[in-house]
Amino acid sequence: TVFESSGTTGRNKRVYFTQDELNDIGVLNALGFYLWGLKPTDRMVNAFDFCIWIPGIVTQKGIEKSHLFGMAAGKIDPMEVYKRIPVYNFNVVLGEPTWLIKLTEIAEKHGSYPLKLIIAGAEGMPEAARPWIEKVWQGAKVRMVYASVESGGTIGGEIDAQCNGYHVDENSFLIEIANPDKDGYGEIVFTTLSRRTMPLIRYRNRDVSRLIE
């Protein structure tokens, strides 16, 4: 399967995966769900985009491998998901921050439900939005993941609110910081450790961060 990366200049990068690799990413995503405390009784709705980008498919693979109940909603009108939350008793919602903000605006206007967890990724989350989203959804925890089409899988995720960053998946990625400054900040460089079809070696993704041991 081929995907394209939108986070580049010029012509989009094309990234290829076998079905085995996508299934492996799903297993790792399922492990992430369990680290977030999800149980067999939880019910998930996946509103990530299933277009030419990768988050929708690998998230759905994670739901399948976790054996949790889920719906592959895709990035549809947030009202359509809102109407289905009480029908299917969804208590976990996954999607991009801008989409989740629109969903939360609907809930603030029409009434919310007691969600357990909101998982966001594929773009940045405004800091002011997180406490507001958690309040509207009656205390639901918002957790971000850090990934890209090129990485395929989730490079890192927030396990708790106190981590102040992402826990890195060291089973799948070797992370380096190129040319760090005096505070340790530099460009993120990653090498994939389990990809066979299109492995990436010391791939520069232009993001700036630092490693905290």
N, CA, C and O of each residue as an XYZ file, in Angstrom:
852
protein
N       0.850     -1.186      0.000
C       0.000      0.000      0.000
C       0.883      1.231      0.000
O       1.899      1.274      0.693
N       0.495      2.241     -0.781
C       1.267      3.478     -0.839
C       0.480      4.595     -0.172
O      -0.740      4.685     -0.314
N       1.198      5.447      0.559
C       0.641      6.650      1.161
C       1.498      7.831      0.725
O       2.611      7.652      0.231
N       0.975      9.027      0.909
C       1.746     10.228      0.616
C       1.844     11.091      1.859
O       0.934     11.125      2.688
N       2.962     11.784      1.971
C       3.176     12.701      3.071
C       2.835     14.117      2.620
O       3.300     14.578      1.578
N       2.016     14.799      3.420
C       1.658     16.180      3.100
C       2.573     17.168      3.801
O       2.509     18.366      3.524
N       3.424     16.692      4.705
C       4.241     17.584      5.508
C       5.576     17.922      4.881
O       6.572     18.072      5.588
N       5.612     18.046      3.557
C       6.869     18.336      2.876
C       6.658     19.450      1.866
O       5.527     19.801      1.531
N       7.756     19.996      1.392
C       7.680     21.001      0.337
C       7.865     20.317     -1.010
O       8.452     19.238     -1.091
N       7.365     20.946     -2.060
C       7.495     20.349     -3.382
C       6.571     19.164     -3.542
O       5.485     19.136     -2.963
N       6.995     18.178     -4.329
C       6.159     17.008     -4.569
C       6.074     16.140     -3.320
O       7.080     15.911     -2.647
N       4.875     15.659     -3.012
C       4.690     14.839     -1.819
C       5.572     13.592     -1.870
O       5.766     12.988     -2.924
N       6.100     13.227     -0.702
C       6.872     11.993     -0.606
C       5.922     10.803     -0.622
O       4.851     10.850     -0.017
N       6.311      9.742     -1.310
C       5.527      8.517     -1.345
C       6.171      7.480     -0.435
O       7.381      7.265     -0.491
N       5.361      6.836      0.403
C       5.867      5.899      1.395
C       5.094      4.592      1.250
O       3.866      4.597      1.170
N       5.820      3.467      1.218
C       5.228      2.168      0.901
C       5.316      1.211      2.096
O       6.300      1.202      2.835
N       4.248      0.398      2.264
C       4.196     -0.581      3.345
C       3.572     -1.876      2.815
O       2.679     -1.842      1.968
N       4.052     -3.014      3.322
C       3.344     -4.268      3.069
C       2.206     -4.389      4.084
O       2.160     -3.656      5.072
N       1.292     -5.325      3.825
C       0.204     -5.553      4.772
C       0.752     -6.068      6.103
O       0.219     -5.732      7.161
N       1.809     -6.880      6.062
C       2.415     -7.354      7.312
C       2.928     -6.186      8.143
O       2.773     -6.174      9.364
N       3.535     -5.205      7.487
C       4.048     -4.047      8.219
C       2.919     -3.227      8.822
O       3.034     -2.750      9.951
N       1.835     -3.058      8.084
C       0.677     -2.326      8.620
C       0.077     -3.067      9.809
O      -0.346     -2.446     10.784
N       0.039     -4.403      9.727
C      -0.465     -5.188     10.855
C       0.459     -5.068     12.065
O      -0.014     -5.001     13.200
N       1.770     -5.040     11.834
C       2.717     -4.866     12.938
C       2.517     -3.517     13.615
O       2.567     -3.422     14.841
N       2.289     -2.469     12.820
C       2.014     -1.145     13.382
C       0.734     -1.205     14.219
O       0.641     -0.582     15.277
N      -0.250     -1.965     13.728
C      -1.487     -2.117     14.487
C      -1.264     -2.746     15.845
O      -1.872     -2.325     16.829
N      -0.402     -3.749     15.917
C      -0.095     -4.391     17.202
C       0.510     -3.373     18.169
O       0.130     -3.320     19.339
N       1.447     -2.572     17.680
C       2.069     -1.563     18.546
C       1.048     -0.521     18.993
O       1.087     -0.075     20.140
N       0.136     -0.128     18.108
C      -0.913      0.809     18.499
C      -1.837      0.194     19.543
O      -2.287      0.877     20.463
N      -2.119     -1.101     19.395
C      -2.947     -1.788     20.393
C      -2.271     -1.785     21.758
O      -2.928     -1.599     22.782
N      -0.958     -1.990     21.769
C      -0.218     -1.922     23.031
C      -0.334     -0.527     23.644
O      -0.444     -0.377     24.861
N      -0.308      0.494     22.775
C      -0.495      1.856     23.267
C      -1.857      2.054     23.909
O      -1.969      2.735     24.928
N      -2.900      1.461     23.321
C      -4.239      1.572     23.914
C      -4.258      0.985     25.320
O      -4.867      1.554     26.226
N      -3.591     -0.154     25.499
C      -3.569     -0.776     26.822
C      -2.767      0.056     27.815
O      -3.112      0.108     28.995
N      -1.694      0.713     27.351
C      -0.938      1.593     28.235
C      -1.776      2.782     28.688
O      -1.557      3.337     29.765
N      -2.742      3.166     27.849
C      -3.661      4.243     28.226
C      -4.800      3.738     29.105
O      -5.680      4.515     29.476
N      -4.797      2.483     29.434
C      -5.796      1.949     30.349
C      -7.080      1.483     29.710
O      -8.081      1.317     30.407
N      -7.089      1.263     28.391
C      -8.309      0.796     27.744
C      -8.527     -0.694     28.028
O      -7.578     -1.475     28.102
N      -9.793     -1.061     28.185
C     -10.166     -2.422     28.554
C     -11.182     -2.972     27.546
O     -11.690     -2.219     26.715
N     -11.484     -4.276     27.609
C     -12.429     -4.867     26.648
C     -13.811     -4.214     26.638
O     -14.551     -4.343     25.663
N     -14.156     -3.521     27.708
C     -15.464     -2.863     27.763
C     -15.482     -1.507     27.066
O     -16.554     -0.933     26.877
N     -14.314     -0.978     26.677
C     -14.259      0.335     26.037
C     -14.650      0.238     24.571
O     -14.467     -0.794     23.926
N     -15.199      1.353     24.055
C     -15.739      1.365     22.694
C     -15.223      2.609     21.981
O     -15.394      3.729     22.463
N     -14.585      2.402     20.820
C     -13.816      3.458     20.171
C     -14.419      3.865     18.835
O     -14.949      3.035     18.097
N     -14.330      5.167     18.534
C     -14.705      5.657     17.219
C     -13.489      6.344     16.610
O     -12.939      7.282     17.188
N     -13.076      5.870     15.444
C     -11.863      6.331     14.779
C     -12.229      7.368     13.719
O     -12.748      7.021     12.658
N     -11.959      8.638     14.009
C     -12.290      9.725     13.084
C     -11.050     10.285     12.394
O     -11.078     11.409     11.893
N      -9.966      9.517     12.363
C      -8.798      9.947     11.604
C      -9.080      9.800     10.103
O      -9.943      9.025      9.690
N      -8.337     10.558      9.309
C      -8.536     10.605      7.869
C      -8.088      9.297      7.215
O      -7.002      8.795      7.506
N      -8.923      8.748      6.334
C      -8.593      7.554      5.561
C      -8.243      7.917      4.122
O      -8.383      7.087      3.224
N      -7.796      9.132      3.898
C      -7.493      9.598      2.549
C      -6.128      9.047      2.120
O      -5.849      7.870      2.345
N      -5.279      9.868      1.511
C      -3.979      9.385      1.044
C      -2.947      9.327      2.167
O      -1.807      8.914      1.954
N      -3.363      9.752      3.379
C      -2.460      9.725      4.527
C      -2.710      8.484      5.366
O      -3.680      7.764      5.130
N      -1.862      8.228      6.325
C      -1.835      6.920      6.972
C      -2.585      6.791      8.305
O      -2.868      5.659      8.697
N      -2.927      7.869      9.031
C      -3.431      7.688     10.405
C      -4.709      6.873     10.520
O      -4.848      6.089     11.459
N      -5.648      7.035      9.590
C      -6.895      6.297      9.697
C      -6.695      4.802      9.659
O      -7.261      4.070     10.472
N      -5.884      4.342      8.709
C      -5.694      2.900      8.527
C      -4.919      2.284      9.687
O      -5.320      1.239     10.199
N      -3.821      2.905     10.112
C      -3.031      2.286     11.185
C      -3.771      2.349     12.518
O      -3.597      1.473     13.365
N      -4.595      3.381     12.710
C      -5.416      3.427     13.923
C      -6.445      2.308     13.906
O      -6.684      1.661     14.925
N      -7.058      2.078     12.743
C      -8.041      1.006     12.641
C      -7.380     -0.355     12.840
O      -7.968     -1.251     13.444
N      -6.153     -0.509     12.330
C      -5.409     -1.747     12.583
C      -5.196     -1.939     14.085
O      -5.274     -3.059     14.589
N      -4.928     -0.841     14.796
C      -4.742     -0.925     16.239
C      -6.002     -1.369     16.957
O      -5.944     -2.172     17.888
N      -7.155     -0.840     16.519
C      -8.419     -1.240     17.127
C      -8.668     -2.728     16.876
O      -9.104     -3.446     17.776
N      -8.391     -3.190     15.654
C      -8.583     -4.605     15.333
C      -7.679     -5.495     16.184
O      -8.129     -6.504     16.726
N      -6.407     -5.120     16.299
C      -5.459     -5.954     17.036
C      -5.712     -5.915     18.540
O      -5.327     -6.838     19.258
N      -6.356     -4.854     19.020
C      -6.672     -4.759     20.445
C      -7.931     -5.543     20.792
O      -8.216     -5.775     21.967
N      -8.690     -5.953     19.768
C      -9.953     -6.671     19.941
C     -10.994     -5.828     20.664
O     -11.904     -6.364     21.296
N     -10.860     -4.506     20.571
C     -11.858     -3.609     21.132
C     -12.935     -3.321     20.094
O     -12.706     -3.449     18.892
N     -14.112     -2.930     20.575
C     -15.206     -2.556     19.690
C     -14.896     -1.190     19.091
O     -14.497     -0.272     19.808
N     -15.079     -1.052     17.781
C     -14.771      0.237     17.176
C     -15.500      0.474     15.877
O     -16.006     -0.451     15.242
N     -15.544      1.759     15.490
C     -16.127      2.154     14.214
C     -15.093      2.932     13.422
O     -14.437      3.827     13.955
N     -14.945      2.586     12.130
C     -14.054      3.316     11.228
C     -14.839      4.461     10.602
O     -15.271      4.378      9.452
N     -15.015      5.515     11.361
C     -15.854      6.626     10.904
C     -15.174      7.460      9.832
O     -15.828      7.951      8.912
N     -13.860      7.622      9.949
C     -13.158      8.511      9.036
C     -13.423      9.964      9.393
O     -14.164     10.264     10.329
N     -12.813     10.850      8.642
C     -12.915     12.284      8.937
C     -14.184     12.854      8.299
O     -14.133     13.586      7.311
N     -15.318     12.495      8.894
C     -16.600     12.965      8.397
C     -17.048     14.174      9.216
O     -16.340     14.615     10.121
N     -18.213     14.700      8.897
C     -18.785     15.803      9.656
C     -18.858     15.409     11.135
O     -19.451     14.382     11.462
N     -18.267     16.206     12.036
C     -18.272     15.848     13.458
C     -19.675     15.599     14.015
O     -19.833     14.814     14.950
N     -20.691     16.252     13.458
C     -22.053     16.026     13.933
C     -22.480     14.575     13.746
O     -23.224     14.037     14.566
N     -22.014     13.938     12.671
C     -22.368     12.545     12.428
C     -21.813     11.631     13.514
O     -22.471     10.676     13.925
N     -20.596     11.927     13.978
C     -20.027     11.150     15.076
C     -20.743     11.484     16.383
O     -21.051     10.591     17.172
N     -21.006     12.760     16.608
C     -21.690     13.184     17.839
C     -23.017     12.442     18.006
O     -23.336     11.984     19.103
N     -23.787     12.322     16.930
C     -25.089     11.668     17.007
C     -24.961     10.187     17.330
O     -25.887      9.594     17.884
N     -23.829      9.583     16.991
C     -23.660      8.145     17.185
C     -23.021      7.777     18.526
O     -23.028      6.606     18.905
N     -22.475      8.745     19.241
C     -21.838      8.435     20.527
C     -22.809      7.738     21.484
O     -22.448      6.703     22.044
N     -24.020      8.256     21.695
C     -24.936      7.553     22.604
C     -25.525      6.280     22.010
O     -25.930      5.383     22.749
N     -25.577      6.191     20.684
C     -26.148      4.998     20.044
C     -25.269      3.779     20.289
O     -25.765      2.697     20.603
N     -23.938      3.966     20.141
C     -22.994      2.859     20.292
C     -22.268      2.874     21.639
O     -21.434      2.011     21.910
N     -22.589      3.857     22.477
C     -21.912      3.997     23.778
C     -20.409      4.163     23.620
O     -19.634      3.612     24.402
N     -19.992      4.925     22.605
C     -18.572      5.211     22.459
C     -18.084      5.994     23.672
O     -18.751      6.922     24.131
N     -16.916      5.615     24.189
C     -16.312      6.406     25.268
C     -14.868      6.786     24.955
O     -14.191      7.385     25.791
N     -14.391      6.442     23.753
C     -13.056      6.827     23.288
C     -13.201      7.377     21.873
O     -13.780      6.728     21.002
N     -12.670      8.579     21.653
C     -12.734      9.214     20.339
C     -11.314      9.521     19.883
O     -10.509     10.043     20.655
N     -11.006      9.196     18.623
C      -9.682      9.455     18.060
C      -9.828     10.334     16.826
O     -10.689     10.089     15.981
N      -8.970     11.377     16.721
C      -9.035     12.244     15.561
C      -8.028     13.369     15.623
O      -7.264     13.492     16.580
N      -8.039     14.187     14.589
C      -7.131     15.330     14.527
C      -7.646     16.446     15.440
O      -8.858     16.599     15.592
N      -6.750     17.226     16.049
C      -7.168     18.285     16.974
C      -8.201     19.248     16.401
O      -9.164     19.578     17.093
N      -8.038     19.713     15.162
C      -9.017     20.659     14.624
C     -10.391     20.015     14.512
O     -11.403     20.667     14.771
N     -10.439     18.741     14.127
C     -11.712     18.021     14.042
C     -12.301     17.840     15.440
O     -13.503     18.019     15.633
N     -11.469     17.492     16.406
C     -11.938     17.289     17.780
C     -12.462     18.588     18.385
O     -13.409     18.570     19.170
N     -11.853     19.705     18.024
C     -12.331     21.002     18.514
C     -13.741     21.270     17.980
O     -14.605     21.752     18.712
N     -13.966     20.957     16.708
C     -15.312     21.138     16.134
C     -16.321     20.215     16.814
O     -17.453     20.618     17.085
N     -15.915     18.986     17.088
C     -16.793     18.048     17.786
C     -17.135     18.571     19.183
O     -18.277     18.468     19.629
N     -16.141     19.127     19.862
C     -16.350     19.646     21.214
C     -17.254     20.872     21.205
O     -18.042     21.064     22.131
N     -17.150     21.698     20.179
C     -18.057     22.855     20.058
C     -19.505     22.386     19.946
O     -20.409     23.001     20.512
N     -19.721     21.293     19.212
C     -21.066     20.730     19.097
C     -21.548     20.231     20.455
O     -22.689     20.478     20.844
N     -20.663     19.521     21.182
C     -21.034     18.990     22.492
C     -21.311     20.110     23.491
O     -22.210     19.993     24.323
N     -20.544     21.188     23.412
C     -20.752     22.316     24.314
C     -22.116     22.952     24.074
O     -22.751     23.441     25.009
N     -22.560     22.945     22.838
C     -23.840     23.554     22.475
C     -25.024     22.629     22.758
O     -26.059     23.076     23.252
N     -24.870     21.344     22.444
C     -26.001     20.412     22.506
C     -25.952     19.460     23.695
O     -26.915     18.734     23.942
N     -24.853     19.452     24.428
C     -24.728     18.533     25.554
C     -23.684     17.460     25.283
O     -23.604     16.931     24.174
N     -22.891     17.142     26.286
C     -21.804     16.184     26.104
C     -22.135     14.855     26.763
O     -23.180     14.687     27.392
N     -21.209     13.917     26.598
C     -21.331     12.587     27.173
C     -20.052     12.289     27.959
O     -19.021     12.912     27.708
N     -20.102     11.350     28.902
C     -18.921     11.072     29.734
C     -17.880     10.219     29.022
O     -17.809      9.009     29.236
N     -17.068     10.857     28.170
C     -15.999     10.113     27.496
C     -14.889      9.783     28.485
O     -14.701     10.469     29.490
N     -14.156      8.710     28.174
C     -13.026      8.284     29.004
C     -11.709      8.836     28.478
O     -10.864      9.292     29.249
N     -11.539      8.791     27.147
C     -10.253      9.145     26.557
C     -10.457      9.754     25.174
O     -11.298      9.299     24.398
N      -9.676     10.789     24.878
C      -9.648     11.398     23.552
C      -8.205     11.336     23.072
O      -7.313     11.884     23.719
N      -7.969     10.676     21.944
C      -6.618     10.512     21.411
C      -6.492     11.385     20.170
O      -7.269     11.251     19.225
N      -5.509     12.279     20.180
C      -5.337     13.246     19.095
C      -3.962     13.099     18.470
O      -2.997     12.722     19.136
N      -3.885     13.404     17.168
C      -2.604     13.346     16.479
C      -2.734     13.886     15.073
O      -3.795     14.374     14.682
N      -1.661     13.800     14.314
C      -1.561     14.234     12.917
C      -1.355     15.727     12.762
O      -1.030     16.193     11.670
N      -1.539     16.492     13.838
C      -1.262     17.928     13.827
C      -1.159     18.380     15.274
O      -1.457     17.617     16.193
N      -0.733     19.630     15.478
C      -0.558     20.142     16.826
C      -1.872     20.453     17.517
O      -2.881     20.727     16.867
N      -1.848     20.406     18.853
C      -3.011     20.741     19.670
C      -2.749     22.072     20.385
O      -1.787     22.166     21.147
N      -3.574     23.103     20.161
C      -3.402     24.348     20.919
C      -3.493     24.071     22.418
O      -4.403     23.375     22.868
N      -2.562     24.607     23.182
C      -2.528     24.301     24.608
C      -3.818     24.688     25.315
O      -4.257     23.990     26.230
N      -4.429     25.794     24.901
C      -5.659     26.237     25.553
C      -6.828     25.297     25.276
O      -7.810     25.278     26.019
N      -6.715     24.520     24.201
C      -7.829     23.647     23.821
C      -7.935     22.427     24.717
O      -9.040     21.940     24.959
N      -6.824     21.925     25.213
C      -6.840     20.665     25.969
C      -7.715     20.744     27.227
O      -8.614     19.917     27.378
N      -7.490     21.705     28.138
C      -8.344     21.737     29.337
C      -9.813     21.997     29.019
O     -10.701     21.495     29.708
N     -10.064     22.780     27.979
C     -11.448     23.049     27.574
C     -12.115     21.774     27.069
O     -13.251     21.487     27.446
N     -11.432     21.007     26.224
C     -11.986     19.755     25.708
C     -12.266     18.789     26.851
O     -13.325     18.162     26.890
N     -11.320     18.664     27.785
C     -11.511     17.745     28.904
C     -12.695     18.157     29.777
O     -13.426     17.307     30.286
N     -12.875     19.465     29.944
C     -13.993     19.955     30.766
C     -15.335     19.681     30.085
O     -16.275     19.206     30.721
N     -15.416     19.985     28.787
C     -16.677     19.778     28.067
C     -17.071     18.306     28.085
O     -18.241     17.979     28.284
N     -16.104     17.418     27.878
C     -16.394     15.987     27.831
C     -16.332     15.348     29.209
O     -15.981     14.175     29.338
N     -16.667     16.105     30.224
C     -16.874     15.603     31.587
C     -15.666     14.873     32.155
O     -15.794     13.811     32.763
N     -14.472     15.469     31.944
C     -13.269     14.920     32.550
C     -12.504     13.927     31.715
O     -11.570     13.299     32.214
N     -12.871     13.765     30.451
C     -12.123     12.853     29.575
C     -10.663     13.284     29.495
O     -10.372     14.480     29.490
N      -9.757     12.340     29.433
C      -8.341     12.650     29.309
C      -7.977     12.826     27.831
O      -8.359     12.008     26.994
N      -7.248     13.877     27.517
C      -6.761     14.110     26.158
C      -5.299     13.696     26.106
O      -4.487     14.161     26.907
N      -4.966     12.822     25.163
C      -3.592     12.368     25.007
C      -3.174     12.529     23.548
O      -3.922     12.174     22.637
N      -1.980     13.065     23.335
C      -1.454     13.290     21.997
C      -0.495     12.174     21.600
O       0.163     11.570     22.447
N      -0.429     11.910     20.293
C       0.580     11.004     19.751
C       1.425     11.780     18.752
O       0.967     12.756     18.156
N       2.660     11.336     18.577
C       3.598     11.975     17.655
C       3.969     10.967     16.583
O       4.560      9.927     16.874
N       3.620     11.280     15.341
C       3.860     10.350     14.241
C       3.862     11.126     12.933
O       3.668     12.341     12.911
N       4.084     10.398     11.846
C       4.042     10.997     10.517
C       3.814      9.888      9.506
O       3.931      8.708      9.834
N       3.488     10.267      8.277
C       3.343      9.259      7.228
C       4.662      8.526      7.029
O       4.690      7.308      6.855
N       5.765      9.293      7.058
C       7.070      8.673      6.827
C       7.414      7.666      7.921
O       7.959      6.599      7.637
N       7.097      8.003      9.172
C       7.416      7.070     10.260
C       6.484      5.864     10.236
O       6.848      4.783     10.698
N       5.286      6.051      9.699
C       4.335      4.948      9.641
C       3.677      4.714     10.979
O       2.469      4.905     11.121
N       4.434      4.313     11.936
C       3.902      4.090     13.274
C       4.036      5.316     14.142
O       4.589      6.337     13.733
N       3.520      5.194     15.343
C       3.597      6.274     16.320
C       5.000      6.304     16.917
O       5.414      5.352     17.579
N       5.726      7.380     16.688
C       7.064      7.505     17.251
C       6.993      7.601     18.764
O       7.813      7.016     19.471
N       6.014      8.338     19.254
C       5.873      8.492     20.694
C       4.469      8.908     21.066
O       3.703      9.368     20.219
N       4.131      8.746     22.338
C       2.812      9.131     22.817
C       2.858      9.598     24.252
O       3.755      9.231     25.010
N       1.883     10.410     24.619
C       1.749     10.854     26.000
C       1.051      9.757     26.788
O      -0.083      9.390     26.480
N       1.722      9.238     27.800
C       1.107      8.214     28.632
C       0.312      8.851     29.762
O      -0.742      8.342     30.146
N       0.807      9.954     30.293
C       0.094     10.653     31.361
C       0.311     12.148     31.197
O       1.145     12.584     30.403
N      -0.443     12.921     31.952
C      -0.405     14.379     31.811
C       0.884     14.971     32.366
O       1.233     16.104     32.032
N       1.594     14.231     33.200
C       2.790     14.767     33.847
C       4.075     14.518     33.058
O       5.138     14.994     33.456
N       3.996     13.778     31.943
C       5.240     13.373     31.262
C       5.905     14.545     30.541
O       7.109     14.505     30.287
N       5.140     15.588     30.206
C       5.700     16.779     29.554
C       6.470     16.410     28.291
O       7.572     16.904     28.049
N       5.881     15.550     27.509
C       6.526     15.111     26.280
C       6.003     13.745     25.879
O       4.994     13.274     26.404
N       6.700     13.111     24.942
C       6.267     11.824     24.416
C       7.219     10.715     24.839
O       8.439     10.879     24.797
N       6.652      9.586     25.245
C       7.461      8.392     25.463
C       7.752      7.773     24.094
O       6.837      7.536     23.305
N       9.019      7.517     23.823
C       9.435      7.042     22.504
C       9.277      5.524     22.399
O       9.580      4.792     23.341
N       8.803      5.065     21.250
C       8.741      3.633     20.949
C      10.126      3.190     20.502
O      10.452      3.242     19.316
N      10.933      2.754     21.456
C      12.309      2.365     21.155
C      12.403      0.977     20.532
O      13.484      0.557     20.117
N      11.262      0.248     20.461
C      11.264     -1.017     19.735
C      11.261     -0.798     18.226
O      11.698     -1.660     17.463
N      10.764      0.367     17.804
C      10.575      0.620     16.376
C      11.452      1.726     15.813
O      11.665      1.792     14.602
N      11.969      2.606     16.690
C      12.712      3.765     16.203
C      13.963      4.021     17.036
O      13.964      3.878     18.259
N      15.021      4.400     16.336
C      16.199      4.964     16.976
C      16.130      6.466     16.739
O      16.172      6.921     15.596
N      16.023      7.234     17.819
C      15.858      8.685     17.722
C      17.177      9.370     18.055
O      17.826      9.043     19.048
N      17.563     10.320     17.216
C      18.736     11.150     17.462
C      18.330     12.622     17.384
O      17.329     12.973     16.760
N      19.114     13.456     18.019
C      18.930     14.900     17.926
C      20.174     15.464     17.238
O      21.282     15.386     17.768
N      19.970     16.031     16.053
C      21.096     16.528     15.262
C      21.463     17.942     15.673
O      20.596     18.800     15.842
N      22.772     18.175     15.832
C      23.310     19.499     16.123
C      22.588     20.183     17.281
O      22.067     21.287     17.119
N      22.552     19.541     18.444
C      21.825     20.137     19.565
C      22.488     21.429     20.060
O      23.708     21.579     19.999
N      21.657     22.357     20.550
C      22.186     23.589     21.127
C      22.535     23.338     22.587
O      22.517     22.193     23.041
N      22.850     24.387     23.318
C      23.310     24.230     24.711
C      22.229     23.653     25.619
O      22.531     23.105     26.679
N      20.963     23.778     25.202
C      19.853     23.229     25.985
C      19.415     21.847     25.488
O      18.461     21.269     26.010
N      20.114     21.323     24.480
C      19.805     19.995     23.963
C      18.814     19.958     22.825
O      18.467     18.878     22.348
N      18.347     21.118     22.374
C      17.364     21.147     21.287
C      18.055     21.094     19.928
O      19.044     21.784     19.682
N      17.504     20.253     19.056
C      18.017     20.135     17.702
C      17.004     19.421     16.839
O      15.900     19.115     17.290
N      17.376     19.151     15.586
C      16.447     18.510     14.662
C      16.312     17.021     14.970
O      17.301     16.339     15.237
N      15.071     16.527     14.930
C      14.820     15.106     15.165
C      15.253     14.302     13.939
O      14.890     14.628     12.808
N      16.033     13.250     14.181
C      16.469     12.328     13.139
C      16.089     10.925     13.613
O      16.460     10.523     14.716
N      15.352     10.181     12.787
C      14.972      8.836     13.233
C      15.341      7.775     12.199
O      15.363      8.015     10.991
N      15.629      6.586     12.738
C      15.888      5.404     11.923
C      14.857      4.346     12.283
O      14.655      4.056     13.462
N      14.204      3.766     11.284
C      13.229      2.704     11.548
C      13.973      1.398     11.804
O      14.968      1.103     11.143
N      13.486      0.621     12.766
C      14.177     -0.605     13.171
C      13.487     -1.876     12.696
O      14.066     -2.958     12.789
N      12.266     -1.769     12.191
C      11.545     -2.988     11.808
C      10.928     -2.926     10.420
O      10.281     -3.885      9.998
N      11.106     -1.842      9.711
C      10.537     -1.719      8.371
C      11.424     -2.452      7.362
O      12.650     -2.370      7.433
N      10.799     -3.168      6.424
C      11.553     -3.922      5.432
C      11.337     -3.391      4.016
O      12.269     -3.366      3.212
N      10.114     -2.969      3.713
C       9.814     -2.518      2.360
C      10.494     -1.185      2.049
O      11.103     -1.020      0.991
N      10.384     -0.238      2.978
C      10.978      1.080      2.763
C      11.551      1.592      4.084
O      11.008      2.522      4.680
N      12.650      0.984      4.541
C      13.258      1.460      5.790
C      13.835      2.855      5.600
O      14.268      3.221      4.507
N      13.834      3.616      6.665
C      14.406      4.965      6.641
C      15.604      4.996      7.573
O      15.511      4.581      8.729
N      16.720      5.483      7.074
C      17.958      5.528      7.848
C      18.349      6.977      8.076
O      18.645      7.716      7.138
N      18.344      7.363      9.333
C      18.688      8.730      9.753
C      17.867      9.747      8.946
O      18.408     10.641      8.295
N      16.556      9.577      9.016
C      15.627     10.448      8.285
C      15.414     11.743      9.065
O      15.059     11.721     10.243
N      15.635     12.855      8.400
C      15.468     14.172      9.020
C      14.044     14.658      8.756
O      13.623     14.758      7.604
N      13.305     14.960      9.826
C      11.908     15.347      9.615
C      11.635     16.831      9.876
O      10.484     17.264      9.825
N      12.670     17.602     10.151
C      12.586     19.065     10.304
C      11.970     19.522     11.629
O      11.951     20.719     11.917
N      11.469     18.588     12.435
C      10.955     18.989     13.747
C      12.122     19.226     14.705
O      13.178     18.606     14.579
N      11.921     20.114     15.648
C      12.947     20.439     16.649
C      12.464     19.998     18.021
O      11.347     20.319     18.427
N      13.303     19.267     18.727
C      12.950     18.831     20.060
C      14.238     18.468     20.812
O      15.338     18.772     20.351
N      14.093     17.830     21.946
C      15.241     17.336     22.693
C      14.869     16.008     23.353
O      13.690     15.705     23.536
N      15.870     15.233     23.702
C      15.665     13.952     24.366
C      15.890     14.125     25.871
O      16.884     14.711     26.300
N      14.957     13.609     26.654
C      15.086     13.609     28.112
C      15.210     12.160     28.555
O      14.271     11.376     28.412
N      16.360     11.812     29.087
C      16.562     10.413     29.480
C      15.654     10.043     30.648
O      15.684      8.905     31.117
